[in-house]
Amino acid sequence: MKMELAMYQALRAIDVPELKAEAVIQALESDMLTLLATKSDLASLAAEIGKATAEIANTNHRLTAEIAKSDLKLSIRMASMLAVTIGILIGAMKVFL
């Protein structure tokens, strides 16, 4: 309220008509209430961002563990396939040579 009164007095001091000064003050007040963030808005946003960051970190750790587990399975599978291929080649060499 203090700021609105000061703005009103400043507008009246430079000979702005009373109705126009009131309209300017109302427009500024409306914009400030709808467009500007308050401290509580920013605190709420910071809390939401913190929560989202924690969720992302948790998902990252989980995916890293899954990739590591898949990497081990893939390595074992590749080694098994290589051993089978070598066995088939040795068998084919015995049959044909």
C-alpha positions in Angstrom: 0.0 0.0 0.0 2.9 2.3 0.8 4.3 2.0 -2.7 0.9 2.6 -4.4 0.4 5.8 -2.4 3.9 7.0 -3.3 3.3 6.3 -7.0 -0.1 8.0 -6.8 1.5 11.1 -5.2 4.3 11.1 -7.8 1.9 11.0 -10.7 -0.3 13.7 -9.2 2.8 15.8 -8.6 3.5 15.8 -12.4 -0.1 16.8 -13.1 -1.5 13.5 -14.2 -5.3 13.6 -13.9 -6.6 11.7 -10.8 -8.5 9.1 -12.8 -5.5 8.3 -15.0 -3.2 8.1 -12.0 -5.6 5.7 -10.3 -5.8 3.6 -13.5 -2.0 3.4 -13.7 -1.8 2.4 -10.0 -4.5 -0.3 -10.5 -2.8 -1.7 -13.6 0.6 -1.8 -11.9 -0.9 -3.5 -8.8 -2.7 -6.1 -11.0 0.5 -6.9 -12.9 2.5 -7.1 -9.8 0.1 -9.6 -8.2 -0.2 -11.8 -11.3 3.3 -11.6 -12.9 5.8 -11.2 -10.1 7.0 -14.2 -8.0 6.9 -13.9 -4.3 9.5 -15.3 -1.9 7.2 -18.2 -1.1 6.7 -18.9 -4.8 10.5 -19.0 -5.3 10.9 -21.2 -2.2 8.2 -23.6 -3.4 9.9 -23.7 -6.8 13.3 -24.4 -5.2 11.8 -27.3 -3.3 10.2 -28.8 -6.4 13.5 -28.5 -8.3 15.3 -30.1 -5.4 12.9 -33.0 -5.4 13.1 -33.4 -9.2 17.0 -33.3 -9.0 16.9 -36.1 -6.3 14.6 -38.2 -8.5 16.9 -37.8 -11.5 19.9 -38.7 -9.4 18.1 -41.8 -8.1 17.1 -42.8 -11.6 20.6 -42.3 -12.9 22.0 -44.6 -10.2 19.4 -47.3 -10.9 20.1 -47.1 -14.7 23.9 -47.3 -14.1 23.4 -50.4 -12.0 21.2 -52.0 -14.7 23.7 -51.2 -17.4 26.5 -52.7 -15.4 24.5 -55.9 -14.8 23.6 -56.1 -18.5 27.3 -55.5 -19.4 28.3 -58.6 -17.4 25.5 -60.7 -19.0 26.5 -59.6 -22.4 30.2 -60.4 -21.8 29.3 -63.9 -20.6 27.0 -64.4 -23.6 29.7 -63.3 -26.0 32.3 -65.6 -24.4 29.8 -68.5 -24.7 29.2 -67.8 -28.3 32.9 -67.6 -29.0 33.5 -70.9 -27.3 30.7 -72.6 -29.3 32.0 -71.1 -32.5 35.6 -72.4 -31.8 34.1 -75.8 -31.0 32.2 -75.9 -34.2 35.3 -74.8 -36.2 37.5 -77.5 -34.5 34.8 -80.1 -35.2 34.5 -79.0 -38.8 38.3 -79.2 -39.2 38.3 -82.8 -37.8 35.6 -83.8 -40.2 36.9 -82.2 -43.3 40.7 -82.5 -42.7 
